[in-house]
């Protein structure tokens, strides 16, 4: 039987199973955290706060207007708050590889700490607190859709996100990262 070109990614995902974290529909990603030297698409930079083996999933289901992003996590520290945001570049060997937060309207000043730009309607903020089993989730709904620029990852931070002038958008060190193929509308 001959498999058409458009079905090859689906067949490859079926054969590889859970080993591939980028399988699924565009706008969906899941992965198991691993240290950078061993990671495919899900990285841990702090093995205490984001232990290897913890799992992250990001989905962007269609909605009538704007963009919805959903983050679920399991295997993290129990009863702990985390900050999380969409970032402009893919994950890499260090947390800095993901670049700054994705902003619909870009702040001309970098790093962005102005609440006029660093806020939950101009960025995708996914802060959450885990339960007693180390699982948690968050949903972000923003009033914009992606155009020619899209985020490339979701980064977990050590703290929840600040919103005060001079600190807006800050959430401490980058402790984990998941590559996500966000799709322009």
N, C-alpha and C positions, 0 to 999 in steps of 0.2 A: 504494500500500500504506500502511496506517495503522500507525504505531508506537505501541504502548502506552506509557503514562507511565513505567512502571518500566524500560523499555528506553532511554529518552532519555539517561540518563547514559552508558550503554555506547555508544550511537550517537555522542554528542558526543565521547567519548574516541577513538573510531575515526576520526572526521573530523579531530580536532585533532592526533592522533598524539603525538609526543614533546613538543610545545609545552606540554602540560598536565602538571604534575607530580603532581596529585592524583588522576589516573585509577588505576583498579585497585580491588581489593577493599578494604573497610574494614580497617584494620590494616596496610595496605601503602601505602608512599609511595616515590617516587623523584624525584630532581630534579637539575638541573645548577646548580652554584653560580654566583651572579651578585652583583654589588654591590647593596646595598639598593634603590637607585633603579631598578634593572633587574630585580630578583628577583621571581619569582612565589611559589614556596613553598620555595626553597632559597637561602639567603643566605650570603655570605662577608663577614666583618668584618675579616679579615686576609688580603690577597690574596697574601702570600708563603706563609704556612702553609697556607692553604686557597684555592688559585688559582681564579679564575673558570674555568668549564669542568669542574672536578672534579665527580664524580658521587657521590651518596649514595643508598642504598636501605635502607629499614627494612621489615621484615616481622614479623608476629606470628602464626606458624602455631599452629593449635590443638594443645594437649597435654592429657593426662589430668587433671593438676592443676597449679595455679599458672599462670604466664604465661611464655612464651618470647618474647624479642625478639631479632631478628637484624639486624645492621648490616653493610652492605658499602660500601666506598668505593673509588674509583679516581681517578687524576689528582691525588692529593695529593703532598706532598713525599716522596721516597723514603727508606726506612730511618729513619723518624721515629715516635716514640710520640705518641699522642693520647689524651686523656681524652674520654669521651662519656657523656651521661646523658639520660634522659627528663626533660622540664621541664613545668611546669604550664600555660604559655600558649604561644600561637603565636609564631613568629618575627616580627620587625619590623625597623624601621630601625636598631636597635642590639641588641647581644647581650642587654642587660638586658630587652628586651621579653618574652622567654620566661619570665621569672620564675624562681623557685627550682626545685630538683630536685623531681620528683614523689616523694612519700613515702607509702607505704601507711599507716603510722602517723605522723601529723604531729608533728614536734618543736614544743613550745610556744614555744621560743626561736628567734628568727630573727636572723641567718642560722644555719642548723643546722650545727654543727661537733661535735656530740656523737655518738661512734660508736655509741651505743645507737639512734640514729635515722638518721644518715648512714652507711649501710653497704650492702653489695651484696645483702642480702636484704630490705631495706626500701625500697630505691631500685633503679632500673634503671641499672646501670653497664655500659658498653659500651666500655671502654678497648681499644685495639689498637695494633699497630705495623705500619707499612706495609712492603712489600717493596721491592726495588730498582726496581720500576716505579711505586711510589706507590699500590699497592693494599693493602687490608687488610680484615679483618672481625672481628666479635666476636659472641658469643652470650651473652645473659643469661637465666638461669632463676630466677625468684623464686617463693616459696611462696604468693603471693596472686594473686587474680584481681581485675580492676577492678570496682568497684561503681558508686556514683553519681558518683565522681570518676575522671577519666581524664587521662593526660598529653595534651599537645597538640603536642609537638615533641621532637626529639632535637637536642641541642647538642653540637658538638665544642669541646673546650677545648685550650689550648696545652700542658697537662701531663697526665700520668696522675694518677689520683685518690688523694689522701692518705687514710689511714685512722686516723691517730693522734688522740688527744683534743686538742681545740682546733683541729685542722686537718681533721678527717674530712669527706670530701665535696668538699674544695677541689681544684681542678684548673687554676687559673690563668684567664687571660682566655678569653672566649668568642670563638671564631674563625670558627665557621660554625653554621648552624642549618637544619633541615629540618622543615617542618610535617608532622605525621603524624596521621591520624584513627584514634586508638586506640579500640577498641570495648569497652564494658562487657560483662561475662559475664552 
